C-alpha cells in the first residue's frame, strides 16, 4: 500500500486527486517537496489533459502535498496514551459501541447443583459524530507574489489546514464537545473519581503537592513522588481483581511542567523515574501538557489494553477531507472537513487519576 492509498484508508481524502507532489524522504522520515519535479510531472502527466477549468491551477486540484500526511498522523499528546481508529463515515449521525462485562462464578460439582452461572452484561455506549471544518483561500495576487519568492503557497496552506485539523482532533480527544454526547479522556462521565496524593508530615506540617514536598523535604522528594505514583498504581490493582500487576504494560500521563519532578533524587542518588522503572518495568511515561490546567496538576495512569481488548480509544469517522476548489473573481476557496466521536471508554476500571500533585 503506497502513501496515497494509506492516507485514504485512514480517512484523508481529496476529491479528484491523482497522487502526491514529487518528494524525497531522509533517514528520519522527514519529507522535502521537489517543486521543480512536480512542475515537470504536471506538464507531462497525460492524466491532466482535461478541458479548461476556469483557470484553476492544476496543482490545487490534482496533486496533494505529501507533508500533509506526516503532520496529520504525527503523534499528538493524546494518541501517546490511547490509540485511535476510524469508525463509520462522516454521514453517520451517531455511533454505538458495545461494551461487555463478564459476571458469574463457579461452585463445587453436583449432579443436581446448577445454581451458579456464567453470564455477560452488555451495554451499548452511544456517541455523536461532530463534523468540523476550516477553509483555505488562495488569492491571485498572493499566489503570484509567493511564486516570485519560490514559495509553494498551496502546499503551505494545506499543511496549515492539516495542523489545525490535527490540533482539533487532539482537543476533542481530551475534552469532547460541550453540549454534545461526545467526551474526552479528561471528562468522560464514566471515569472513576480521582484520588489525592499522600500527605506527608515535614517539620510538623502536612504537605501533599510536589512543589511543597520539594520546598520542605527536597532530600526525600524522589521517595515522595514514587510513593504517590505507587498509590495510583494501587488504585488500578485494587479495582481489577488481580488482572493488573506490577509487570503489566502501563502508561503514565504527566504534564510537561510536572515531568521534571520525576528526575528528583533521594539521599541515595536514586531518581523517582529510576525507582519506577525498576519496580514497574513495563511502565511508559508520556507527557500530556493539558494534565496541568487551571492550577491543577493531574497524573493519569492506565493499562491501555488487557486480554486483547483496548481500555479506550479515540474514534474519528473522517481524519481530513479536502472539498472542491471554488473559483471566485480573483481568488479560490477550498473547504477542509473532519469528523470525530471523541473518547470511547470501554473499561473504566483500567484508568486511575490523581489530582493535586
Steps between C-alpha positions, in 0.01 A plus 500: 500500500655833394481822699200631306299179551597493866375855543165415342464190718554714809246767419695752289326570171541756225235492227662474158853444629725269294806493725747697708746765396849366431694466824800345670535360853809487719601229747280656769193495279497878442346602169633761257281595205671523160303782340701496176434129450135555588474767232654262247257226605205732459620610159545144374219318680252377239241455773476877527408570138144607577286783375572854628370547855464875548877532544509313830867402552534128442725473807206601719263237370713202409819463703508493880798610707639181666600697810131520590505132594788508751349809663157345524615163629786616721452403863314765694497477880178300525599227255805428714260377770230322298483390138259643247293335231261579220134412559219544251456795267455875537141445383417308819330709766592278795682180590440220747791316655430166673652446844482166679557399861541139608317393814440176691724244662547131575405255776573143592359241263174314576265314267210711616685824575455777243458816701822677390514625141726694268344790318578829332364852539481695176482875465501712187680829546366762260706793378429777254696589189635855496593637158730799491672701230749762394529695174798565275510813286739562213514857361635567151733775620629315807559191286694702245709668772568167671604351168761773450638414845516132400240411763247221454199694625248222438705239681568739789129558548428129474752438777340774707161333459649162595656650813177670609293188431747287699486745792119489494502118507739512795282750687185291444689193622570689822176686568234382255241750376300707749126442474542184293514133590873507426758485780875502545751305704493768771124543542324178402216454755586131542850566631558407863549779753850638542707427807730729696878479551641385831518773764839493677603667823820703479607719790163466665298611193314294240573533128347324200606685182835418343602867510447512878676167550795632301511826696493333841651155440714509186730220616207257508309640202567197277354273767191717538438502125557126471256437786231718339526316169505165680178603673352571156612157381335350809172655388525312169599172663220526757228553239602221262493182703855384445495558125748786545838457665830687513611340171192606303563738209389838631507860378551787742389839374655808658514861386822637356524753785483226766720245320817656642409369844554144378873577489509598867750298701500365853790476745624187322516673162201308361250687286125459524492387137777247559314346793181485295678325212657252741170405662266544203719384208229540235398850602512759223501869592350750253458874529154648452514880552128525572541296820594833656201731467361780708765451767404133547758230426382148413661160460332259257582129522352233277544148373422582135416141403409187694420154359509638148236765567583871500413684819400804294561649159448818306248471222483705181291447189694743282861591574509773237329550166559773243197640320484643151688816404257787434603775259413860592571813297862520614545222753423137580342342808515143622333344803670235712293287736546230763276312743554351845311310771765571761596265781340155513546351848449124525655405834492784756666284768826501300546877538607670822555871556661706775446874535675750718856381452 
